[in-house]
Amino acid sequence: MSSPSSRLLALLSLLQSRRDWPGDVLADRLGVSARTVRRDVDRLRELGYPVHATKGPDGGYRLTSGDRMPPLLLDDEQVVALSLALQTAGTGVDGVDEAALRALTTLRQVMPTHLRAASDALAVTVVRRRERDVTVGADVLLAVGTAVRAREVLRFDYEGGSAPMVGQGESAFRPPRRAEPHHLVTWGGRWYLVGYDLDRQDWRTFRVDRMAPRTPTGPRVPPREVPGGDVAAFVAARLGARPASPCRGEAVLRMPAAEVARWAGRDAVVEAVDAAHARLVTSAWSWDGLAAVLGMFGVPFDVVGPPDLADACRRLAARYGAAVAAAGAPPGGAPVPSP
């Protein structure tokens, strides 16, 4: 190694790459003595890296978790992946999106030139859904996630719930819900808890933004298998997901991609061709319906394919032309002369 500092970084990189490292293997990989490895491990500990050592003939080193976050050593692929993930971190959790932006700014400040160029090449514009944004408190999400991980019965108040009121008059109240929490999922930009409702003896999906967890949690419960065995399929069925539309086509619209994305729908793919044109891939229940969707953007467009979509556009053009001609003809059928 050229210097103690570079050797220290190489040691940290090795410790991060696998769980356990025998001391003699580390010394051989670094080209130093076992004594030098021990000194470098002590330096890493001074910097905040929790390196655990085991003694004996089979002794070695392991990088474990500590009580604070130490500096990270990332390779080039990890840096680019982290940059892309931070750009698209639309979580719907209060404060997390702002923290992701700060983390991305911090990361870019220390990026080498070649990595900053790669990150800039993957610059992403995240287009949000048109519906009103719904955010979840980070403390609520943490409480629900902790209960899921610990498999402990969760008690919570639920806004808009259908549980019957207890008591009468001003003293009436709605008792907290009780559920075995099994999965925390995101769907359509919202967070949901998939759990077994103990009062209704059935599976339910609860919107986390409407939950107010109570403490303490209840007893631990054994895991249950969600109906059908597939959490994604269960959530899609419960939340009324639409099946895929059978007719999917592609066109280039004379409109900027940002404008197309605002109205293209959740299942569409929008790609910028240049500053004034966008490629749109979308679907509908019929080819005529898909052709009508393209016309609703109100700009000229070119059909890329498939041929069924081009045929549908011709049919609509003829149909609209006939409608205009009929609107301009008198009851006898003769055209109205132009003024």
N, C-alpha and C positions, 0 to 999 in steps of 0.2 A: 504494500500500500504506500502511496506517495506521502501521506501525512497521517498523524493520529486522528485528525478530524474526518478525513475521507474513510479511514478504517472504521471509525465509530459509526458513520452512516452506512457502511457496508454491513457491519454487524447488525444494526437495527433492521436493515432490509432483510437479512437472513432470518432474524427472529420473527419478523412479520409474515414470512412466507410459509411457515409450517408450525405445528404446535410445539414439538419438542426437538431440541438439538443437543446431542452428546457434545461434551466439551472438546474432545479430541477432534471431532468432525469439524466443529467451528474453527478450531485452530488451524486445521489443514486447509479449509476453504479460504481463510484469511491470510495464510502464509506466515503465521506468528506462533509463539509458544502458548501453552495452556495458561501460563502465568499472565501473559499479556491479555488474553481473553478475559481473565478474571478482573484485571484492572479496568478494561474497557466496559465490562458489565457494571462495575461500581460507578463509572462515570455516567452511564445511562441512568442508573438509579438516582444519581444526584440531579439529573435533568428532569426527573419525574416519571421515568419509564419503570413500571413495576416488573422487574425481571426476577423470577423465582428460580433458585438454584437447588438441585438435589445432589447429595453427596454419595460417595461410594464409587466402585469401579464402573458402574453404569450411569454415573451422575451426568447431569447436563443442565440446560437452561430452558426456561419457558417464559414468554412474554405474556403476562396476565393482566387482569383489570385492576385498577387502583381506585383511589378516592377522588381523583381529578383527571381531567383530560390532558394527556401529554401532547406535544407536537407530533404531527403525522408525517410519515415519509411515503409519498405516492409515486408510482411510476407514471410514464407519459400517458398510457392508456387510461389509467385511473383518473388522472387530472382532467382529460377531455370528457370522460364519462361523467365525472362529478360536475363539471361546468354545464353539460347538457341537462343533467338532472335538476340542478338548481334553477335553470332557466324555465323549466316546465313544472316547477313545484307549486302548482295550484291546489292546495290541500283543503281549502275551506275551513282551516283552523285558525282562530284568532292569533295574530302575531307571527305565525309561522312563515307566511309569504314574505313579510318584511324581513324576517331573520334570514330567509333564503337569499334575498337580494343583497343583504349586508355580507353574507358569506361569499357570494359570487364576487362582490367587489373586492373583498380581502384576497380571494384566490387569484383574481386577475392582477393584483398589484405585484405578486411575486412570481407570476408565470414567466418562464423564458420566452423569448421572442417567437420561436417556432411553435410553442404550445399556444401562445396567444393567437397566432394566426389560425391554427387549427380550431380553436374555440370560436373565433369570429366567423369562420366558415360555416359553423353549425349554429349561427344565431337564429333563434326561433321566435316567431310572434305567436303567442298563445291567444287564441280567440275563444273567449268565454261564451257560455250559453246565454241566450237572450233573457231567460227567466231570472227573477230576482235572486241575487246571491244569498245563500244561507251559510252562515259560519257557525262553528262549534268552538266553545271554550276549550283551551288546551287542558285545563284542569279536569273538565268533564271527560274529554277523550282519554286522558291518562287514567282516570278512575275506572272507566269502563274497560279499557284495555288491560289494566291490572287485574280486574275481576275475571276477565276471560282467561288470562294466563294462569291465574291461581285456581281457576275452576271453583270459585266461591259464589254462592247465591247473591245476586245483586238486588238491593232494594232501592227504588227510585220513584220520584214523582214524575208524572208524565203529562205534559201539556196537551190538552185536547183528547185525553183518554176517555174511554167509554165505561170505566169502572163505576159501579153504583155508589151514590153518596151514602154515608153513614151518619145517622143522627137526623135531627130536624131543625128547621129554622136557621138562625144565625150560627148555631153551633155545628151544623152539618159540615162534613169534610169528606174528601175522597181519600181512601187509604192508599198507601204506596203500593206500587206494583212489585211483584216478586218474580224473578226469572233466573233460570240457570243460563249464564252467558256462555255461548260457545264460539261465536265468530264475530269479529268486527270487520265490516266490509264497506267499500265505497261503491256507489252506483249513481250515475247521472249527476256527479258533482256533490253528492250528499253522503253522509256517514250513517250506517245502519248497524244495529246490534241484532244478530240472529240468535235467538234464545228460546228456551222452553219455558213458557208461562206456567208457573206453578199453580196459580189460581184458576186458570182456564184449562189446564192440563192439555196444552197444545202448543205447537211451535208458532212463534210470532217473529215479525221484523219490527224493530223499534227505531224511529229516527232519533239519532243521538242528539241533535240540536234541540229536541223537545224533552230531553231527559235531565233530571236533577238528582244525581245519585245521593243516597243517604249512607251514613256510616253508623256503626260498622257494617261490613258485609256479613253474609250468613255463612253457614257451614260449607265445607268442601263437598263437591258432588262428583260422581264418576262421569266420564265423557259419554255423550250420547251421539249417535249418528243421525245427521240431518236427514229428513225424508228423501229418499232417492239416492242418498250418498254423495250428492254433488251440490256443494254450497252455492256455486254460481247459478246452476240451473234452478235451484230452489228460490233464490232471490229474484231471478228473472221472472219466474212464474208468479210469485207473490206480488211483485211490483208492476205486473202487467206489461212486460216488455213486448214490443211488437216483433213478430217474426220478420225475417229478412224479405224485402220486396223482390219479386222475381225478375224484374226488368231493370238492368243496370247498364248505363251508357256513359259516353264521354263526349265532351264538347269544349271548344275554346271560345270564351266570351270576351267581347271587347269591353272589359271592365277590370279595374284593379283587383287583385286577389283579396285585399282586405275588405273591399265592398262585397265581393261575392261571398266571402266566408260569413259575413253578418247574416245572410239570409239562406245559406245553402242547406241548413239542417244538420242534425247531429251525425247522421250516417254518411255525409258527403265528404269527399276528399278534394281539397282546393290547393292548387299549385300555381305559383306565379310563373308566367311565361316571360313577361317583361313588365315594365312599369304600368302598361295600359291593358294588358291581356292576362287572363287567368284560365287555367285548365281545370275543368270541373268534372268529377266522376260522381254520379249520384244515381238514385234508383227510385222506382215508383211501381205501382201495382199493374200498370199497363204501359205499352210503348206510347200510345197516344197521350196518356197522362204524363209520361216523362217528357215528351215533346212540349206539352203545355207548360210544364215546370220551367223549362229552358226559356220559353217565350215570356214568362212572367218577370224575368229580369229586366225586360224592356230595352235590351241592347242587341245589336247584331251578334250572331255567333256562327261558328262553323262546327258541323257535326264531325267528330272523329270516328265514331262507330258505336255499336255495330250497325250493319245494314238495316236491321229492324227499326232502329231509331231514325235513320234517314228516311225510310219509307213512311214512318209515322209523321215526320215533319212535313212531307209532301202531302199526306192526307189532310193534315190540319191546315196547310196553306190553301189547298183546294176548298176545304170546308169554310174557312174564313172568307175566301174570295167569293164563294157562292152566297154567303150570308150578307156581304157588303152589296153584292149585285142585287139581291132580293130586296134589301132595304131601300135601294135607290129606284126600284121599279114601281110604277103605278099599279092599281089592282088589275088592269088589263094585261099587264106583262110587258108593255113597251117601256124602254128605258126613259128616264127623266132627262130632258136636254140640259146640258150644262148652262149656267147663267152667263 
